[in-house]
Structure formats: C-alpha cells, structure tokens
Amino acid sequence: MCKEAIETNGLNQDEGKARVDELANIYADMEIQNVSVSGNKISFDAGFSGMDDTQPDDIKMRLDEYLTMNEAFQTKSINVS
C-alpha cells in the first residue's frame, strides 16, 4: 500500500471521506484504507488488488485522472509515497 496525502483548499470530514469512497468505486481494483480528513488534508493508504508491484506513480496517475475528470475539489498538492 502507498500513502497518499492531498492538500486542498478545505473540505469537511464527511465530504472528504465521500470523495475517497468515490475514488475507490470508480477504480474497482483500488483498495483504500486508513482514511483521514483534517482541515485542508486528506490522507489514506491505497493499492491495487492483485498487484504486488504497485508503485507510487501508479496511484498518483489515478488520483490526477480522477481529480481532472471530476473537479471534485481544488488541490494544492498531491504526495504519494
């Protein structure tokens, strides 16, 4: 699992968790755990089922794609490690 941290212009906790749930629903092979929303930051662990060699760039590509397609919220930065 990779650790994600998305810095935003601010979200409430319910909206942030709903966006992460939506991300997992759109990408059916994406597994998400340990979701935390606090002020301007959403963090969670993510990986792909059936892929033991998931790289941070794989996750970041999906996050970028999701945020571009949905314009769910404004992001300041995305960090995947």
C-alpha positions in Angstrom: 0.0 0.0 0.0 1.2 3.5 -0.8 0.5 6.5 1.4 -1.4 9.4 -0.1 -1.7 13.0 1.2 -3.8 15.5 -0.7 -3.6 19.1 0.4 -6.8 21.1 -0.5 -8.4 24.4 0.0 -10.5 22.9 2.7 -13.1 20.2 3.0 -15.4 19.0 5.8 -14.7 15.5 7.0 -17.8 13.9 5.5 -17.2 15.3 2.1 -13.5 14.3 2.1 -14.4 10.7 3.0 -17.1 10.6 0.4 -14.6 11.7 -2.3 -12.2 8.9 -1.3 -15.0 6.4 -1.3 -16.0 7.6 -4.8 -12.4 7.1 -5.9 -12.4 3.5 -4.7 -15.8 2.9 -6.5 -14.6 4.4 -9.8 -11.4 2.3 -9.8 -12.8 -1.1 -8.8 -9.3 -2.6 -8.4 -8.2 0.2 -5.9 -8.1 -0.7 -2.3 -8.2 2.1 0.2 -7.6 2.0 4.0 -7.0 4.4 6.9 -8.8 7.5 5.5 -8.2 10.6 7.5 -9.6 14.1 6.8 -8.4 17.0 8.8 -8.8 20.6 7.8 -7.0 21.0 4.4 -5.6 17.5 4.2 -6.9 14.1 3.1 -4.7 11.2 3.7 -5.2 7.4 3.1 -3.4 4.3 2.1 -4.1 2.9 -1.4 -3.1 -0.1 -3.5 -4.4 -2.3 -6.3 -5.8 -5.7 -5.6 -3.9 -8.4 -7.5 -0.8 -6.1 -8.0 2.1 -6.7 -5.7 4.3 -4.3 -7.5 2.2 -1.1 -7.2 4.4 2.0 -7.4 3.5 5.5 -6.1 3.4 6.8 -9.7 0.6 4.3 -10.5 -1.5 5.7 -7.7 -0.7 9.3 -8.4 -1.7 8.8 -12.1 -5.2 7.6 -11.0 -5.5 10.4 -8.5 -4.6 13.0 -11.1 -7.0 11.4 -13.6 -9.9 11.4 -11.0 -9.3 15.0 -9.9 -9.1 16.2 -13.6 -12.3 14.4 -14.7 -14.4 15.2 -11.6 -13.1 18.5 -10.4 -14.2 17.2 -7.0 -12.2 19.9 -5.1 -9.3 22.2 -5.6 -5.9 20.7 -4.7 -2.8 22.4 -3.7 -0.6 19.3 -3.8 -0.6 15.6 -4.0 2.1 13.5 -2.3 2.3 9.7 -2.9 4.9 7.6 -1.1 
